[in-house]
């Protein structure tokens, strides 16, 4: 039977699949995560790879830091030397077509990653400016924040800060209400960001509200707030979902909408997992693994 393209999937041109009646094949996007690790599997490159796979992408990784963390916190960080991060990036880009990039924890390698982005110019780049873990542990040194803002922000297509991260980037107090979010997104954009997805999940509101600032203007995105302690890696998951969906979507707005919908489903199913004693992970494969009744979720 001919293989049908998923809605929104990019399709190879006929010249690339041969002449005659050979049906075009959906292109599976190759998506790269440049980030740190999480041995518990809920955040970092482990969460990114799960998200890429769940949403139809082929995942690849370049490790920037080895992080000793679990659902209860971070106990140690071992930074990968910038020259070795560069080595990983160079061999990968020289061999593999990279359709999209998600950037997470950068530690001491911001300039090495910026240089590679400038050299290879991947089509879509999403930055999750990881600064503080769910446990409250700081993952980016204060002196690196200025470098991230001045050099990394202009090099990416979308930045996805939460309210705490946006406040650090701007040097201001944390926003405490939804009404203030659009103006803060505009201030982040003024720092050099092309597009901003400001995440309001930390607010104590009835809904989970984000603000998307793009070439189409400002849009407020709302979803049901899921009551669960198992929310480890939500930021990693959302940003990597946008990255893998962007090559399959018509525009950034569509990719963000689909990514937020996916994260809501992963949060709704998070309590099915039993991982750790703190903030457990979301269920990245909620739509694939058998449910409680033994049937695959639709």
Buried (B, 14 or more C-beta within 10 A) or exposed (E): EEEEBEEBBBEEEEEEEEEEEEEBBBBBBBBBBBBBBBEBBBBBBBBBBBBBBBBBBBBBBBBBBBBEBBBBBBEEBEBBEBEBBBBBBBEBBEEEEBBBBBBBBBBBBBBBBBBBBEEBEBEBBBBBBBBBBBBEEEBBEEEBBEBBBEBBBEBBBBBBBBBBBBBBBBEEEBBEEBEBBBEBBBBBBEBBBBBBBBBBBEBEEEEBBBBBBBEEEBBBBBBEBBEBEBBBBBBBBBBBBBBBBBBBBEEBBBBBBBBBEBBBBBBBBBBEBEBBEBBBBBBBBBBEEEEEEEEEBE
